[in-house]
Amino acid sequence: MRMNERLRRARIHAGFTQEELARSLGVSSVSIHRWERQGKQPSPFYRQVIGEFFHLPETAFWPQEDSGKKRQRQPNGPLLDLSVPTLSLHAGLIGHQALLTRLYTQLEDSSPEQILSLTGWPGQGKTRILQALATLPHVRQTFDGIVWATVGPHSHPLQHLQRWGRLLGLPALPESPEQARECLRLAIGSRRMLFLLDDLWENEVFAYLVGGAQCRYVFTTRSPRLALSQSHAVYRIPELSDDEALTLLTRSLPPPFTQTYRRRLEQLVQQVGKLPLALVLLGEPLRCEARASSPRRFEEALCRLAQDAVFLKIPCSTHIHAHQPCSLSTAISKSVRQLPPLPKKALACLVQSLPAPTAPFTEQQFMSLHQGSLHVHLLDDLVDAGLLEWNQHGYYRLHPVVAAYARAFFAKNDEQERLAG
């Protein structure tokens, strides 16, 4: 193949060396050399990038593309990220259908509100709702592509950007996050993409904003403050109804067991505050006992699970949560262990001193517990960490599962201190 004199002249006219052009395009200088000196053709994506970079049509550099050869077309259907977690909960999503509808309606809207957030307690189903959103046929028809990133407390945005680049067919992205975002932005162009960011902990939404005006972003977070500061619309996941919670707990049980033990199952539902992950975890050992043993063993399992905080240590099997197997204790500990000492002390005060830790309480009641030794602003820290809920009527509330974890956590710490002398 002969030298591509058109590309070489455009580069020299713009005042770039091969190395400088390579850095601007996010490729190696070897690639530039091959494209210019050896006449090698870039991929369709980089032909488009080069044309946009020099503000010229692609045919200014590769005129043969208009005759002889056909352009490579995008594959039919949207780009789907296979890393979207599969949460096998034996059936479709229970409850939250109205929330899914509201989210889809907002995403479909042509308003400039591009970033939406989901917030709620640890284990309330934020990941599950995000996954359900990704699989809605209406959403897949609305967007040209859906991509996912599980962020977590120790995030590495560049890793997710690089994987998105591979999904879009890019051979490599620059190591600079700014340049990587620019390459992705060029690759996406005018396409309408949906970016789903699960488990955001820090103010870093900007690190993932790589699409154009038609793209939309939805992220989940435990922190209401983070949701409010980083998104255009915040959706707090509502509590399940009593019937929805019971259905979630018992949907894998044979109907006779549900009917016989309904009252005790309802008590179990209330004990965990209708928290979806807790109900799924409790339902798994009950399902095993109901299908593989006698009614006596099922009743014994019910008694065992009703004991204080036993549900915290039930592991998530891959049958339940294939993406990030863990337990409720592990999930909540991520928030508690990152608290500074004084907010931890405030949490301990709540679970150890309130007559009913899960009942609503006011700031005045909190102040009366410790006679001013702890500042009321510590409640704000607990709310921001997603461990305490505040409502518009001026009341705070601890979730029963969070309270159970906190009691166990601080009791263990006290015991360790006592043994240490």
TORTIZA-616702 format. One line per 5 residues: for each residue x negated, y, z of C-alpha. Coordinates in pm, 1 decimal, decimal comma. Layout:
! residues N
X Y Z; ...
***
This chain:
! residues 421
0,0 0,0 0,0; -115,6 351,0 -76,7; -163,5 637,4 168,5; 142,4 835,5 278,6; 20,7 1179,4 176,8
354,5 1343,2 263,5; 333,8 1245,2 630,1; -33,1 1344,5 655,5; 31,4 1689,4 505,7; 330,4 1752,8 733,1
117,9 1667,3 1036,2; -172,7 1890,9 931,4; 61,8 2176,3 837,0; 217,0 2157,3 1187,7; -132,0 2174,1 1343,2
-136,8 1825,4 1501,6; -414,7 1568,6 1516,3; -314,8 1203,6 1488,8; -357,7 1165,4 1864,4; -140,5 1470,4 1940,3
136,5 1354,5 1706,6; 120,9 1007,4 1861,8; 172,3 1152,3 2211,6; 463,5 1365,4 2091,1; 637,0 1065,3 1933,3
555,9 825,5 2216,8; 348,4 586,3 2003,8; -19,6 495,5 1972,9; -260,7 680,2 1744,4; -316,0 346,1 1567,3
47,1 356,5 1454,8; 1,2 705,7 1309,3; -311,4 586,5 1126,0; -126,5 290,1 976,8; 168,6 503,1 869,9
-58,1 760,6 702,2; -364,5 576,4 575,3; -226,1 228,6 508,6; 120,4 329,9 397,7; 287,7 109,1 659,0
650,3 201,4 717,2; 777,0 272,2 1071,4; 1091,9 109,5 1199,9; 1424,2 279,2 1106,1; 1431,7 439,3 1450,8
1088,8 601,6 1417,5; 1165,6 713,1 1062,1; 1458,5 903,9 1210,1; 1242,7 1039,5 1495,5; 973,9 1161,8 1253,4
1232,5 1329,9 1032,2; 1385,5 1509,7 1330,5; 1041,6 1604,8 1465,0; 940,7 1780,5 1140,2; 1295,9 1906,8 1070,9
1300,7 1721,7 739,3; 1511,1 1434,8 601,2; 1357,1 1088,5 621,0; 1354,3 1074,8 242,7; 1090,4 1351,8 244,2
844,1 1086,7 367,6; 996,0 760,9 241,2; 1194,2 839,0 -77,9; 1220,8 470,6 -167,0; 1474,2 432,9 112,2
1737,7 594,9 -110,6; 1694,2 342,0 -390,7; 1604,7 -27,0 -382,7; 1633,1 -97,1 -10,9; 1938,2 -69,9 210,8
1916,1 99,2 545,2; 1925,4 -114,0 854,6; 2265,3 -77,2 1016,0; 2363,0 -87,3 1376,3; 2505,3 -426,6 1477,4
2881,3 -449,2 1505,1; 3029,1 -381,2 1845,9; 2887,2 -188,8 2140,9; 2545,0 -237,3 2297,8; 2603,3 -439,5 2615,9
2343,9 -468,5 2891,2; 2319,5 -831,3 3001,5; 2180,3 -722,3 3339,4; 2528,3 -614,3 3452,1; 2569,6 -840,0 3758,3
2819,1 -1122,4 3743,3; 3010,2 -1143,5 4071,1; 3188,8 -1476,6 4062,3; 3472,7 -1426,9 4305,9; 3684,7 -1712,0 4163,1
3930,0 -1466,5 4005,0; 3974,0 -1110,3 3892,3; 3938,7 -804,3 4110,4; 4194,8 -789,1 4391,1; 4314,4 -440,6 4472,8
4165,3 -116,8 4336,9; 4344,0 -147,1 4003,1; 4468,8 209,3 4042,2; 4111,8 326,0 4107,1; 3986,8 150,6 3793,7
4259,4 320,3 3591,5; 4164,7 661,4 3730,4; 3798,0 601,4 3651,0; 3871,0 491,5 3296,0; 4102,1 788,2 3238,1
3831,7 1025,0 3359,5; 3567,3 859,3 3140,7; 3791,4 877,8 2836,8; 3858,1 1247,3 2892,2; 3666,0 1487,9 2670,1
3599,5 1729,5 2958,1; 3238,0 1825,0 3038,3; 3251,4 1631,6 3367,5; 2994,7 1369,3 3274,2; 2886,7 1226,3 3611,3
3124,6 1032,7 3838,6; 3044,6 865,2 4171,0; 3188,7 587,6 4386,1; 3130,9 591,1 4759,1; 3236,1 370,5 5049,9
3123,7 153,2 5339,5; 2848,6 -108,0 5291,8; 3027,7 -415,1 5158,8; 3337,5 -227,8 5041,2; 3300,4 -344,8 4683,3
3127,8 -56,7 4507,5; 2915,1 -289,3 4294,4; 3213,7 -509,9 4218,0; 3422,5 -214,9 4097,9; 3135,4 -87,9 3882,8
3097,5 -433,9 3730,1; 3472,7 -456,9 3668,6; 3459,4 -117,7 3496,9; 3186,6 -244,4 3263,0; 3398,2 -541,6 3156,1
3723,2 -353,4 3086,3; 3810,9 -397,2 2716,6; 3925,9 -32,4 2700,8; 3586,3 86,0 2825,8; 3397,3 -130,5 2576,1
3610,1 7,6 2296,1; 3553,0 366,6 2409,5; 3172,8 355,1 2427,9; 2902,9 260,2 2177,6; 2701,5 99,9 2454,7
2703,7 19,0 2827,1; 2378,9 -6,4 3024,6; 2313,2 -80,6 3390,8; 2051,1 -9,4 3657,7; 2042,1 -144,5 4013,0
1855,8 138,1 4186,1; 1828,4 65,2 4560,7; 1650,2 256,4 4839,5; 1307,3 226,2 4672,8; 1375,1 318,7 4312,5
1148,5 319,2 4009,9; 1335,4 510,8 3738,0; 1069,6 452,7 3471,4; 1118,5 74,4 3492,9; 1487,1 113,5 3414,0
1415,9 362,3 3134,4; 1169,6 119,7 2977,1; 1422,4 -162,7 2986,7; 1687,3 61,8 2832,2; 1435,8 144,9 2560,3
1391,8 -224,4 2480,1; 1770,2 -263,1 2462,5; 1776,6 20,4 2208,9; 1505,9 -145,9 2002,2; 1212,9 76,6 2100,0
878,7 -106,7 2108,2; 742,3 96,7 2400,6; 801,3 414,1 2594,5; 544,9 663,7 2725,6; 435,7 632,2 3086,7
550,7 986,6 3151,6; 914,6 983,9 3276,1; 985,0 1313,6 3095,4; 856,3 1179,2 2763,7; 1034,4 847,6 2816,9
1364,5 1029,3 2867,9; 1305,3 1232,8 2553,1; 1239,7 918,7 2347,6; 1559,6 761,0 2478,4; 1751,3 1079,7 2407,2
1634,1 1071,0 2045,5; 1717,9 700,6 2015,2; 2067,9 751,2 2151,9; 2134,0 1056,3 1938,5; 2505,1 1126,0 1908,8
2612,0 783,9 2033,8; 2861,6 770,2 2320,6; 2695,3 562,4 2593,7; 2806,4 470,5 2946,3; 2532,9 453,0 3210,8
2615,0 262,7 3530,8; 2379,7 324,4 3825,7; 2438,7 100,4 4125,7; 2328,2 176,9 4482,6; 2179,1 524,9 4457,5
2005,4 646,0 4775,1; 1820,5 963,6 4677,3; 1885,4 1283,4 4480,3; 1748,4 1142,6 4157,1; 2044,0 1118,5 3919,1
1855,6 1355,7 3688,7; 1589,0 1087,4 3632,6; 1849,5 876,7 3449,6; 2017,2 1146,5 3239,4; 1896,8 1042,8 2895,1
2210,7 1071,8 2681,7; 2378,8 1349,3 2489,5; 2696,7 1541,3 2556,6; 2916,3 1242,1 2470,4; 2754,8 1011,9 2726,8
2898,9 942,3 3071,5; 2743,3 830,1 3401,3; 2894,1 650,1 3700,8; 2689,5 579,5 4012,6; 2761,3 417,6 4348,7
2624,7 535,4 4680,5; 2688,6 492,0 5050,7; 2633,1 862,0 5113,6; 2932,5 1095,6 5066,2; 2695,0 1392,6 5072,4
2485,4 1249,5 4789,7; 2800,4 1178,3 4589,5; 2929,6 1532,2 4636,3; 2599,5 1697,4 4545,4; 2511,7 1484,0 4242,6
2841,2 1423,6 4060,6; 3130,3 1615,0 3907,7; 3397,1 1388,9 4060,7; 3380,3 1167,8 4370,4; 3599,0 860,8 4422,8
3618,7 716,5 4772,9; 3709,4 346,7 4758,5; 4039,9 303,4 4942,8; 4100,3 38,3 5204,8; 4274,0 -279,7 5090,0
4633,0 -329,7 5194,4; 4709,9 -608,9 5441,9; 4849,3 -829,3 5164,2; 4551,4 -764,9 4932,5; 4304,3 -841,1 5212,4
4479,8 -1166,4 5302,8; 4487,6 -1268,8 4937,1; 4115,7 -1202,3 4904,1; 4042,2 -1415,9 5211,3; 4268,1 -1706,2 5116,3
4274,3 -1719,1 4737,2; 4051,0 -2027,5 4727,2; 4239,7 -2210,5 5003,9; 4506,9 -2472,7 4938,2; 4849,0 -2308,9 5001,0
4939,2 -2545,3 5291,4; 4637,0 -2422,3 5490,2; 4729,5 -2059,4 5429,0; 5086,0 -2121,2 5542,7; 4990,4 -2322,5 5852,8
4719,7 -2084,5 5977,5; 4857,4 -1757,6 5840,8; 4867,7 -1576,1 6176,6; 4507,9 -1663,2 6264,4; 4392,2 -1572,4 5914,6
4563,5 -1235,1 5949,8; 4377,8 -1178,5 6277,4; 4051,5 -1255,8 6099,0; 4139,0 -999,4 5833,0; 4188,8 -729,0 6097,2
3875,7 -831,0 6286,3; 3659,1 -737,0 5986,6; 3858,9 -424,0 5904,5; 3969,0 -566,6 5566,3; 3616,1 -517,4 5431,3
3602,8 -697,9 5092,5; 3254,3 -850,8 5124,1; 3331,0 -976,1 5476,4; 3653,9 -1138,1 5352,6; 3473,4 -1309,0 5065,1
3200,5 -1436,6 5298,9; 3452,9 -1566,9 5550,2; 3654,0 -1732,3 5275,4; 3362,2 -1940,5 5149,2; 3311,6 -2168,7 5456,6
3689,0 -2192,4 5496,9; 3719,6 -2303,2 5135,7; 3453,7 -2570,3 5185,4; 3618,4 -2708,2 5500,1; 3966,5 -2703,3 5348,7
3864,0 -2895,5 5038,8; 3610,6 -3139,1 5182,6; 3717,7 -3228,9 5535,6; 4004,0 -3275,4 5780,4; 4240,8 -3005,4 5912,3
4062,7 -3038,6 6247,4; 3734,7 -2918,8 6096,9; 3912,6 -2633,4 5922,1; 4059,2 -2521,9 6255,6; 3718,0 -2547,8 6420,7
3572,1 -2332,9 6143,4; 3843,8 -2073,5 6207,1; 3754,0 -2063,2 6577,1; 3383,7 -2034,6 6501,1; 3428,3 -1752,9 6251,1
3648,7 -1558,3 6491,8; 3363,8 -1534,2 6743,0; 3206,7 -1189,6 6776,5; 2985,6 -1087,6 6482,0; 2943,2 -1441,5 6342,2
3051,4 -1307,6 6002,7; 2746,1 -1078,4 5995,9; 2505,6 -1368,3 5943,6; 2694,1 -1569,7 5680,3; 2464,8 -1568,2 5375,2
2596,0 -1465,7 5035,5; 2558,9 -1777,7 4824,9; 2484,4 -1743,5 4454,8; 2838,2 -1872,4 4402,6; 2962,5 -1546,7 4554,4
2704,0 -1287,0 4461,5; 2464,3 -1396,3 4190,1; 2290,3 -1061,1 4153,8; 2158,1 -986,2 4502,5; 2215,5 -1270,1 4750,3
2215,8 -1128,2 5102,7; 2437,1 -1107,2 5411,5; 2646,7 -834,2 5570,5; 2377,6 -789,3 5833,3; 2115,4 -732,2 5563,4
2338,5 -487,6 5377,1; 2413,6 -272,2 5681,4; 2059,4 -287,3 5816,8; 1935,7 -97,3 5509,3; 2124,8 205,7 5637,0
2066,0 166,7 6011,2; 1692,4 106,7 5989,4; 1638,3 421,6 5782,7; 1799,0 643,3 6045,9; 1568,9 870,6 6248,3
1554,6 796,6 6624,6; 1815,8 1052,2 6737,4; 2092,9 945,5 6494,8; 2021,8 586,4 6599,1; 2067,5 693,4 6960,1
2396,7 860,2 6868,7; 2517,3 539,2 6701,4; 2420,1 338,7 7008,0; 2608,6 587,1 7224,7; 2923,3 538,9 7014,9
2928,6 159,2 7024,3; 2821,1 130,3 7386,2; 3019,9 413,1 7544,6; 3344,9 460,3 7355,2; 3634,3 265,0 7511,5
3732,7 144,0 7163,6; 3444,9 207,4 6918,5; 3660,4 147,2 6611,3; 3939,2 385,7 6718,9; 3938,2 742,9 6580,0
3758,3 995,8 6800,5; 3683,1 1369,2 6796,0; 3362,2 1566,9 6833,9; 3473,8 1667,1 7184,9; 3508,5 1302,9 7285,5
3159,6 1231,7 7151,1; 3013,6 1522,7 7349,2; 3180,2 1399,1 7667,6; 3006,9 1060,2 7635,3; 2655,6 1191,3 7697,6
2720,1 1530,4 7861,2; 2534,4 1732,3 7595,4; 2216,1 1527,0 7572,8; 2288,5 1454,6 7204,2; 2378,7 1724,9 6953,7
2708,8 1695,2 6770,9; 2525,5 1744,1 6438,3; 2396,4 1387,4 6475,2; 2742,8 1276,2 6369,3; 2673,3 1446,9 6035,6
2366,6 1228,2 5990,0; 2574,4 914,9 6047,4; 2839,3 1033,1 5800,0; 2572,8 1111,2 5538,8; 2424,7 762,7 5588,5
2762,8 603,1 5516,7; 2789,4 457,4 5869,1; 3063,3 687,9 6001,3; 3377,3 819,3 5835,2; 3527,1 1165,0 5883,6
3877,4 1260,1 5770,9; 4047,5 1591,1 5702,4; 4232,5 1575,8 6035,3; 3905,1 1615,8 6225,2; 3866,6 1254,3 6340,4
3567,9 1021,8 6304,7; 3587,3 645,1 6271,6; 3343,7 355,5 6287,4; 3427,7 57,2 6071,2; 3469,3 -264,6 6277,5
3193,9 -438,6 6080,8; 2951,3 -146,9 6127,0; 3037,5 -136,4 6498,3; 2977,6 -511,5 6530,4; 2640,3 -482,6 6359,4
2539,2 -183,6 6574,3; 2630,0 -366,5 6897,3; 2423,2 -666,9 6792,8; 2134,3 -449,2 6667,9; 2100,8 -238,4 6981,8
2157,2 -534,7 7214,9; 1870,1 -714,1 7041,8; 1645,0 -408,4 7068,4; 1728,3 -367,4 7439,3; 1645,3 -732,4 7500,4
1312,9 -698,8 7319,3; 1223,8 -391,7 7525,6; 1318,0 -573,1 7848,0; 1100,4 -872,0 7759,7; 814,7 -641,2 7665,1
816,1 -516,0 8018,3
***
